[in-house]
Amino acid sequence: MSNKVYCIGCGVEIQSEDQNKQGYLPKSVVEKSIDGNLVCKRCFRLKNYNEVSDVQLGAEDFYQLIKTLSKKDALIVKVVDIFDFSGSWIEDVVDIVGNNKDIVLVANKLDLLPKSVKQNKVKQWLFKMLKAKGIKVKDILLISAIKNQGVEEAASRIDELRNGKDVYIVGATNVGKSTFINKLIELTTGDKNVITTSHFPGTTLGMIEIPLDRATSIYDTPGIILDYDIAHYLDAQSLKLVIPKKEIKARVFQLNAEQSLFFGGMARMDFVEGERQSFTLYASNLVEIHRTKLSNADALFEKHLGMLLKPPFEDNISIFNKQVKKSFTIDSRKMDIVISGLGWITVNSDSGCKIDIHVPEEIEVFVRESII
């Protein structure tokens, strides 16, 4: 192919030489194209059959591509998953996009939080989190791209804040960037699903340019893969259960000391010390929680990982058979123990407790002030 052509779904260069590499499309299909609006085989199957092929673009390549933003005079729109804020936050975002950039935070998947949660409280919580990280933003916008909630207002605010500049939308894999941009495109052009969207990490492989006017554009960038997030280590079958699609239902457990809760086979919470008290779990409604005695927990894990305790599933245990203990002492109420990419446990009592979390060493676990 003499002239380079790019997939309008994922932004990668179309090629007809190797069907196992990204951007493959049979030569016959390319030659028949009239308008040049081609969709690679991978995107076609993803969009029409929800079938995913492996992404042949590593984290290092993602970072190199994103780092080019440091040279751009543009508004940066940082998209995070409100349900998994810490797991979808890029710690070195300022280093990647450059200093002195105007940044807008778009918190997506608002529909996953319980309806009782007030939006003002969520915004205040986010401002507090950003302040602790030393990040200043022009605004925080709450949306649900999939439900089209707040998208029109966000589009108007972004247009106002960009001051005639290009807009680059950045974020970790699976925060809904492409879904958000699809809604923006639909608002302005009426076209639907121009960009590949999926619940599998890393489905937008190259930057995609969407003209705003004659001089400026919106750019959808690849999702950055964060290797401390549990989703990074799960296969497609497991991700369908772990990544929530509906409003999260809080699950409350009254526990005595020396009781344990399993999140499938991905993580385990041990209530080691403390008075009898309640803990509220927030995770995908499809993740099964199993309660047992702490004295039985190791044996249960050894015997049932991948079967009773799933995900992960028996045929793809990945890193989950090697778990380490991470210990936390909580001395005040309404604190969250967060397991990146999976959810969190809210400690409801102020009587104090000692909690051990068992997860693969790669997965980040930490304590924060409760979001709910």
N, C-alpha and C positions, 0 to 999 in steps of 0.2 A: 504494500500500500504506500503510494508516494506521498499523499497528503494525510496528515494526521487527523483522525476522527475520534471523538470522545463519546463515551456512553452517557446519555442524558440521565440515566438512573444513578450511577455511582461516580461519574466523572473520570473514570480510568480510560486510558487509550485503548481503542478497539484494535484487536489483532486477530488474524485468522490462521496463525501458524501452530499454536499449541492449545488444545481445548482444556488442558489442565491448569493453564495460567489465567490470571485475571484479564478481563476484557475480551475473552474469546467470542467470536461470532463467525459462522461459516462465510467464506468468501462470496458464495452465491447470494447470500442475504445482503451483504455489504454492497455488492455491485447493482442489486435491484433497487437500492434506496434512492429515492428522488430528492427528498428534502434534507438528507443527512442526519435526521433525528433518529439515531440508532440506539437500541438497548441491547447490551451484551447478554449472552446466554444466561449468565449467572443472575443478572437482575430480572430477566424475563421469568425465569423459574421461581425466583424469590417472590416476585409480585403476583404471579398467577397461581403458583402451587405452594407458596410458603415453604419452598425447599431451599436449603442453605448449603452452599459449598464453602470449603475452607478459605479463609482470607489469607492470601499470600503477600501480606504486607505487615512487617513487624513493627513493634513499638518504636524502635529507633527511627524507622522511615516516617512514621506518623509525626514524631517530634521534629524531624528535619523539615518536613513540609510546613508544619505550624510555625516554626521559628522564622519563616520568611515574613511573618506578619510584623515583626519588629521594625521593618523598613517601610511599612505602609502608614500613610496618614489617614487613619480610619477610626470609626467607632467600633469597639469590640463588644459584642453581645455574648456574655458568658451564660450558657444554659446549664442548670443543675437539676437533678431529680430531687424534689422536695422530700420524698419518702426516704431517699438515700443521699442526703446532702453531703455528708462527709465522704461517703464512698464515691461520689461523683464530682467532688471538688478537686481541682488541680492545684496542688500546693504552690508550684512554681509558675502560676499563670502569668504573673507580672513579668518574670524573667523571659517567658516564652514570647509574649506579645509585645514586650518592650515597656520601658518606663514612660510616664507622662501620657499614657493613653487614656481616653475616656472609656470607661467600662460601665455597661448596664448589666445587672444580674437578672436573668429570667429564671424563675423557679417554676419548673414544669411538674406535671402530674399532681396538681392540687386535688384532683378528684379522688386520689387514693387515701387522703387523710380523712378521718371521721368527720362527718358533717357538723358535729358539735364544736369543732375547732374554729375559732374566729380568725379571719384573714389578717386583721390588724395585729393579733398576737404573733402570727407566723412571721409577718414582716418585721416586727420588733425583734423577734428571736434571730432572724437572719442578719439584721443590722448588727446585733450583738456579736454573732459569730464572726462576721467580717471585720468588725472593730478589733476583735481579739487576734485576728490574723494580720492586722495592719493594712487592710485593703479598703480603699475608698471607691465608692461607686456613685454614678450619677443618679441611679434610681434602682429600685427593686420592683420587678413586675411579677405578679403571681398569675399563672395560667394553667389550663389543662388543654394541651394541643389536641389530644384525641377527642375531647368533648367540645372543642371550639369555645372554651370558656376563657374570657379575658384576652383572646388573641387579637381581636380588632382594636381594643384599647392599647394593647402592647405595641401593635404595628404603628398606631398613631403617635405614641410616645417615642418610639425609636426614630421615626421620621423627623420628629421635632428635635431630638437630641443629636442627630447626626450632622446637622448644619451643612448639608450638601456634600458630606463625605461618603465614601464607600462604607459598607457595613460587613464585618466578618463575624460569623456566628461560630463560636468554639465551645467545646465541651467534651466530656469523657464519653466513651461508648454507652449507648443505651439510655441517654437522658432525654431523647425525643427531639433532637435538633432538626432532623429531616422532616419529621411530622409537623413541627412548628413552621418550617419554611414552606412546606406544601400548603399549609393553611394560608400563609402570607401570599403565596402565588395565586391560590384560589381567590383570595380577596381582590387581587389586582387584575388577574387575567382570566379567571374562570377555569383554568386548567387544573385537573386533580392529579395527585400522586405523581408529580414530575420526578421526584427524588425517591430512590429506594428507601423504604422504611421496613423495619423488622424488629422483633424483640431479641435478636441475636447481636452480640457486640461486634462492632467494626464493620457495618454494612455499607458505609459511605467511604469509598476508597480514595477519592481525589477531590480537589476543590471544584465546586460547581458554581458557575457565575449566573446570576439572575439579574438582568438589567432593571434598574429602578427608573432611570430616565436616560437621556442621551449621553450623560457624562458619568453616572455612577451606577454601582451594582451592589447587590447582596451576594456574599460568598458563603456557601456552606462548606465547612472544612471537615476533614475526616475526624472521627471520634478518637480521642486519645485513650489508649488502653491502660488502665490503672491496675497493676498486678497485685495490689493488696485487697482488691475487691473480690468477693466470693464468686461473682458471676464469671470472672475470668477463667475459673477452673471447672465450670460445669458444662456438660454437653447440652445439645438442643432439647432433649427430652426433659432434663432436669430444669433448664431455664424456663420452660413453659409453666412449671409449678412454682418456681422461686420468685420470678419477676411478677409482681402483682398487676392485675388488670382491672380490678374492681376495688371499691372502697374497703379499706382494711377494717376488719372487725377486731376490736380489742379482746384479748383472751386473758381473763384474770384467774390466777392460781393462788390459793391459800396454802402456804408451805410451812412445814416444820423444818428445823435444822436437820441436815443430813438427808435431804431429798434432792433429786435431780430431775431436770427436764431436758429432753432431747429435741432438737430441731431437725427432724428426720435423722440423717446420719452426718449432717454437716457441722453441727455444733452441739455442745452440751453445757448446760448451766448447773453448777452445784451450789446449793445453799448450804454453806459450810458451818457458819455460826450465826446466831441471832435468835431473837424471840420469834414465835409463830407470827407470820405477816403475809401480806399479799404482794404479788408481783404481776404487772400487766405486760403481756407480750404483744408486740406489733410485728407481724411478718405476713407474707402472703397467706391468704385464707386456705390455699391448697397445700401449704406445708404442715404436715401432721406433727403434733407435739405429743411426746410420750413421757409420762411421769414414772419414776421408779425410785427405790431407795438408793442412796449414794453407795452403799455397800455392794449393791448389785450392778451398778452402772458399767463398770469395766467389762464384766462378763457379758452383759447384754450387748454392748458395743461390738465385742469380739465375735459374738455368735450371729448377730443380726444385721450388721452393716451391709447396706445394699439390698436388703430384703424387707424386713419389718421397718428398719431404720433407713428410709429413703426419702428424697434423693440424698446422695448419688445412688445410681442403680448398680446392680451387681456387675454388669458388663463394662462399667466405666467408673471405677472407684476413684480414679485420678489421685489427688494428693490427700484424700480424706481419711485414709487408714493410718496416717501418721499425724497424730494430734498432740499439741502441747498445752500445758496449763498456764493460763494467765489470770492472776489473782487481783481482786479489787476489794478494798475496804470502804464501805459507804456509811457515812455518819450523818447524812441529812436526807430528808424525803424529796421526792420528785426529781430524782437523778436518773438519767438513762445510761444503761450499759449498751453500747452500740457495737454490733457485729457487721462490719462493712459489707454491703451488698445483700445482707440477709434481713436485717431489721434491728429491733432493739427491745430491751427489757427495762421497764420503768419500776424503780423501787418506790413503793407507796408509803412506807413507814419511815418515821424519823427515829426509830429505836436502834438503828444501826444494824449492819450485817456484813458478813464476809462472804464474797461470791468468787467462785472459780469458774472461768469459761475455758472449755476445751475446744480448740479449733486447730486447723493446720497452721504451722508457724507463719506462713505467708500472709494470713488474713489479719487485718488490723482490727483490734478491739480496744475501745477506750470509753471513758466516762464523760458525760456532758450534762449541762443543765437541761431539764426535760423540755421537749418541744410542745408537749400536750399537757 
